[in-house]
Amino acid sequence: MNSKISRITGYKLKHHKLMLEADPSLKSISTYLKNYDAYSLKINNQDIGIIVVMKTNPLTMEIMNLSIDEHFRNKHYGTKLLKFVIDKFQNKCKFLDICTGSTSLE
């Protein structure tokens, strides 16, 4: 399968649905979307995952949201997004916190 990670510049309904799986509060989501970097993982041009990262202080980035469509879970796509963010921001921060509202781990 052809996969691609790209920056999100405008949210689609699919992005909101994915974010609600990791953070069930629309109010919470709307607060961190004001100052964020968000990336979508696409498989064959279909959005199947999202990761939202925000700088919380000069040394720390925080993963606010990480979610994979339920039909694509347990295939290491979440790990792929996490590794992408670690590589992208490793020279821009010292700490990377993961703080999501819920988890799909069983």
C-alpha positions as CSV (number, residue, x, y, z in Angstrom):
1,M,0.0,0.0,0.0
2,N,1.2,3.5,-0.9
3,S,1.5,5.6,2.3
4,K,2.2,9.3,2.7
5,I,2.4,11.7,5.7
6,S,1.7,15.3,5.0
7,R,0.9,18.5,6.9
8,I,-2.7,19.4,7.4
9,T,-3.6,22.9,6.4
10,G,-7.4,22.6,6.5
11,Y,-9.4,20.1,8.5
12,K,-11.9,17.8,6.8
13,L,-14.7,15.9,8.5
14,K,-12.5,12.7,8.5
15,H,-9.8,14.6,10.5
16,H,-12.4,15.6,13.2
17,K,-13.7,12.1,13.5
18,L,-10.2,10.7,14.0
19,M,-9.4,13.4,16.6
20,L,-12.6,12.6,18.5
21,E,-11.4,9.0,18.9
22,A,-8.3,10.1,20.8
23,D,-9.9,13.1,22.6
24,P,-13.7,12.9,23.0
25,S,-14.1,16.6,23.9
26,L,-14.7,19.0,21.0
27,K,-14.1,21.8,23.4
28,S,-10.6,20.4,24.2
29,I,-9.8,19.8,20.6
30,S,-10.8,23.4,19.6
31,T,-8.4,24.8,22.2
32,Y,-5.3,23.1,20.9
33,L,-6.0,23.5,17.2
34,K,-5.2,27.2,17.5
35,N,-1.5,26.7,17.8
36,Y,-0.5,23.3,16.4
37,D,1.2,21.3,13.7
38,A,-1.0,18.5,12.4
39,Y,-0.1,15.7,10.0
40,S,-2.2,13.2,8.2
41,L,-1.2,9.7,7.2
42,K,-2.8,8.6,3.9
43,I,-3.0,5.2,2.4
44,N,-3.9,5.2,-1.3
45,N,-4.9,8.9,-0.9
46,Q,-7.3,8.1,2.0
47,D,-6.8,9.8,5.4
48,I,-6.4,6.9,7.9
49,G,-4.4,8.6,10.7
50,I,-3.7,11.9,12.3
51,I,-1.2,13.4,14.8
52,V,-1.4,16.8,16.3
53,V,1.6,18.4,18.0
54,M,1.9,21.7,19.9
55,K,4.9,23.5,21.4
56,T,4.0,23.9,25.1
57,N,7.2,25.7,26.2
58,P,10.6,26.4,24.7
59,L,11.9,22.9,25.5
60,T,8.8,20.8,25.1
61,M,6.5,19.6,22.3
62,E,3.3,17.8,23.2
63,I,1.4,15.3,21.2
64,M,-2.2,16.4,21.7
65,N,-3.8,13.8,19.5
66,L,-2.8,10.6,17.8
67,S,-5.5,8.5,16.1
68,I,-5.7,5.8,13.5
69,D,-8.9,4.8,11.7
70,E,-10.3,1.6,13.4
71,H,-10.0,-0.4,10.1
72,F,-6.2,0.3,10.0
73,R,-5.2,-0.3,13.6
74,N,-2.7,-2.8,14.8
75,K,-0.7,-2.4,11.6
76,H,2.0,0.0,13.0
77,Y,0.6,3.1,11.4
78,G,0.4,4.9,14.8
79,T,4.1,4.0,15.3
80,K,4.8,5.4,11.9
81,L,3.2,8.8,12.8
82,L,4.9,8.9,16.1
83,K,8.4,8.2,14.6
84,F,7.7,10.9,11.9
85,V,7.0,13.5,14.7
86,I,10.1,12.4,16.7
87,D,12.3,12.8,13.6
88,K,10.7,16.0,12.5
89,F,11.0,17.8,15.9
90,Q,14.1,16.2,17.5
91,N,16.1,19.3,16.9
92,K,13.3,21.7,17.9
93,C,12.7,20.5,21.4
94,K,14.3,18.5,24.3
95,F,11.1,16.8,25.5
96,L,8.2,15.2,23.7
97,D,5.1,14.6,25.9
98,I,2.2,12.4,24.8
99,C,-1.1,13.6,26.3
100,T,-4.3,12.3,24.7
101,G,-7.8,12.2,26.2
102,S,-8.3,8.5,25.7
103,T,-6.6,5.5,24.3
104,S,-7.5,2.7,21.9
105,L,-5.2,0.3,23.8
106,E,-7.2,-2.6,25.1
